[in-house]
Amino acid sequence: MNKQTLRKAHRWLGLVFSLSILMAAGSGVIHNVMTRTQSPPPPALPSGALDVAPIRLGVADAVARLPADAQAVSAVNVRGIGGRPWYQIYPQGGGPAQYVSAEDGRVDPAQDEAYAAQIASAFLGGAKVRKVAFLTAFDTEYLNIFRLLPVYRFELDDALHTRVYVSTATGSVTRHTDDNRQFEARIFTNFHKLGFIPDKNLRDLVLTALTGATCVVALLGVALFFATRPRKKSNS
């Protein structure tokens, strides 16, 4: 490839793909801003307190209160919900947790949502929260980087629409955000990950093509440097 062709290829390819470089640089700036304006995801540790004194039922007796197809168990937790002890039982075949009162053996599936609301309210200093969604898949706000599913989404009726995502499996808040934080996060997602493209396969293809083209432009620049550098005059 001669010098003139190298110059033209580098110039036009550089112009075409400069947008992806600007987006990458912009996302880097936003990322640095977000590390100072947004707290990291809360640790996935159980919150709240548990009074064990009222427990009257053993684990085996609690499991026996469940339907026969749910009595093969993979995990059992004891949770304090509304000040009372409850067994949180996960069936071996998967599916939602079953809740059995550790006091009287009562089975109550509604305790899962009650437990989630309790976690959200405690995280927000006792504020009254409102459930708005139960997520079984990631979406544009609750991204796969937060890992845990399913989660409940609760909101506060405040100016910033403060919201938290809660996992009852870990007994903790997995994400805390509001309109201001989400504005920054949306800019980063759109710049860095092309989040405005809804289809993941297409998004990955475009990202790969843009990154590959940027590498080609950089390599053309290196080639152009060596092709156009002044040659040393030979001594006569």
Protein Blocks (a to p, Z undefined) as FASTA:
>chain_A
ZZklmmmmmmmmmmmmmmmmmmmmmmmmmmmmmmmmpccddddddedjddfklpmbdfkl
mmmmpcfklmpcfbdcdddeehiacdddddfkgpjdddddfklopacfklmmmmmmmmmm
mmnnopacddfbdcfbdcfklccklopacddddddddfkopacdddfklopafbdcdfkl
mmmmmmmmmmmnopmpmblklmmmmmmmmmmmmmmmmmmmmmmmmmmgccddddZZ
